């Protein structure tokens, strides 16, 4: 099965590269006009009680976009929260946020908003269902475009069963905000109005579906509060994930990585960032190094606070102007816990130059130099109705319904075929730490009604685990098949409704699945090789 996952990842990048080449030809006859929108990266830290004697520190990472011209302070975005101090490594949430960032005067801002997420683990004292609602209000001071915030946050776990006393808590937090921009409102035009020809900075980006493998040091690495004796030893396990590298100079880059375990550690997850540097050795071979830090764990493996450090080194082989293959080796440590492992990583990368705007405005991108790659993102809510009680790996009562929030990314390679990647995190049901990440393909019919409705078919495979869901016995692999409709609401937004089946290989977890979402169609603008 590991070979199947690897082939799927390789196929994703190869066909994505071919798609980019096809897109070049499609855009060769006209120019592209694109407008900037303000965006930002937002990082926060806070601490709140888990019990009368225990606290947990939590780091939040968000990417926010300001989409409205008529009300500029309003923002929406994606966010993650993870444990950073205490002893609850493996606390992760994924979700959506919105709020208002209002300038009071030149350098002082007031920011208020809310976040809804899922995936919070049922083994970390309270939230069985996995839902977290976090609201915040802060004042921030802007210095050289970077904002430093101090505020109050309330964390609420609405469907908590175990720890009612701390289901909601008001506490201070600190944060920092880094400004950015994104390209929006792409349009094709021969002579777009109010556009200036782009001749600015180009920075490389790199996307890599990848495999990682932990060769665990032969010592007890499980949590002593749950395990004893021989059970304290964890066997080696692989992880599947995705990496995004943003270059800040020709050779220096900032990586962002997310992984989920398969095999005996299904439910283990990791989020990484850090710094990397590559050094050309020959025309096609590069020596690559990176120092990664982040958060990882689950309810079993002892990363304690969740903090990990991972130095890596390896070689990258250039296959084409945009494709490369890499293999790396390194170490993974949990400085506050007992977990450590020799770490191997391999992946196939697609790389391109991304235009960076020097200031807000509308720019004209000529087809001789630039092209666009179509893609879409779909925030969604999925419901599982498990077939029987065998889906729980513990003796606790099984759930009749499980609700999950998530996100789907799709790259159309033809009018009828797309590559897709999805992730979903539990918010309802007694499976709070359950999360999944899947890769696959989507087929769709031509529009068959006056409303341009399309019939779609999805097939996906990937990793899923946590929350007591019984996927570990089959290696943490799950498959999913969905069919449904995409109904256009506007030129770039579709309503999505689908139904189907999700299960693992052995059938210990199988459920009817229903999904609704909003699909936003977009373009990735890049410099042609």
KARA-V196697 format. One record per backbone hydrogen bond with DSSP energy under -1.0 kcal/mol. NH is the residue of the N-H (numbers start at 1). CO is the residue of the C=O. If there is no record, write none. Layout:
# KARA-V196697
[[NH,CO] [NH,CO]]
This chain:
# KARA-V196697
[[5,1] [6,2] [7,3] [8,4] [9,5] [10,6] [11,7] [12,8] [13,9] [14,10] [15,11] [16,12] [17,13] [18,14] [19,15] [20,16] [21,17] [22,18] [23,19] [24,20] [25,21] [26,22] [27,23] [30,27] [32,365] [33,187] [34,363] [35,184] [36,361] [37,182] [39,180] [40,64] [41,178] [42,62] [43,176] [44,60] [45,174] [46,58] [48,56] [50,54] [51,54] [56,48] [57,85] [58,46] [59,82] [60,44] [61,80] [62,42] [63,78] [64,40] [65,76] [66,38] [74,71] [75,99] [76,65] [77,97] [78,63] [79,95] [80,61] [81,93] [82,59] [83,91] [84,57] [85,57] [89,304] [91,88] [93,81] [94,118] [95,79] [96,116] [97,77] [98,114] [99,75] [100,112] [101,73] [102,110] [104,108] [105,108] [109,140] [110,102] [111,138] [112,100] [113,136] [114,98] [115,134] [116,96] [117,132] [118,94] [119,426] [120,130] [124,121] [126,124] [132,117] [133,156] [134,115] [135,154] [136,113] [137,152] [138,111] [139,150] [140,109] [141,148] [142,107] [143,146] [146,143] [147,177] [148,141] [149,175] [150,139] [151,173] [152,137] [153,171] [154,135] [155,169] [156,133] [157,167] [160,157] [161,126] [162,126] [166,163] [167,164] [169,155] [171,153] [173,151] [174,45] [175,149] [176,43] [177,147] [178,41] [180,39] [182,37] [184,35] [187,33] [189,31] [196,362] [198,364] [203,354] [205,352] [206,245] [207,350] [208,243] [210,241] [211,346] [212,239] [213,344] [214,237] [215,342] [217,340] [219,217] [221,232] [222,232] [223,300] [226,223] [227,223] [231,228] [232,229] [233,230] [237,214] [239,212] [240,260] [241,210] [242,258] [243,208] [244,256] [245,206] [246,254] [247,204] [248,252] [249,252] [253,276] [254,246] [256,244] [257,272] [258,242] [259,270] [260,240] [261,268] [262,238] [263,475] [266,263] [268,265] [269,297] [270,259] [271,295] [272,257] [273,293] [275,291] [276,253] [277,289] [278,251] [279,287] [281,285] [282,285] [286,316] [287,279] [288,314] [289,277] [290,312] [291,275] [292,310] [293,273] [294,308] [295,271] [296,306] [297,269] [302,221] [303,301] [306,303] [308,294] [309,333] [310,292] [312,290] [313,329] [314,288] [315,327] [316,286] [317,325] [318,284] [319,323] [320,323] [324,349] [325,317] [326,347] [327,315] [328,345] [329,313] [330,343] [331,311] [332,341] [333,309] [334,339] [337,334] [339,302] [341,332] [342,215] [343,330] [344,213] [345,328] [346,211] [347,326] [348,209] [349,324] [350,207] [351,322] [352,205] [354,203] [356,201] [363,34] [364,196] [365,32] [369,366] [370,366] [371,526] [373,524] [375,522] [376,410] [377,520] [378,408] [380,406] [381,516] [382,404] [383,514] [384,402] [385,512] [387,510] [392,389] [393,468] [402,384] [403,428] [404,382] [405,425] [406,380] [407,423] [408,378] [409,421] [410,376] [411,419] [413,417] [414,417] [418,442] [419,411] [420,440] [421,409] [422,438] [423,407] [424,436] [425,405] [426,434] [427,403] [428,403] [431,429] [432,128] [434,431] [435,465] [436,424] [437,463] [438,422] [439,461] [440,420] [441,459] [442,418] [443,457] [444,416] [445,455] [448,453] [452,449] [454,486] [456,484] [457,443] [458,482] [459,441] [460,480] [461,439] [462,478] [463,437] [464,476] [465,435] [469,466] [470,391] [471,469] [474,471] [475,472] [476,471] [478,462] [479,503] [480,460] [481,501] [482,458] [483,499] [484,456] [485,497] [486,454] [487,495] [489,493] [490,493] [494,519] [495,487] [496,517] [497,485] [498,515] [499,483] [500,513] [501,481] [502,511] [503,479] [504,509] [511,502] [512,385] [513,500] [514,383] [515,498] [516,381] [517,496] [518,379] [519,494] [520,377] [521,492] [522,375] [524,373] [526,371] [527,353] [528,369]]
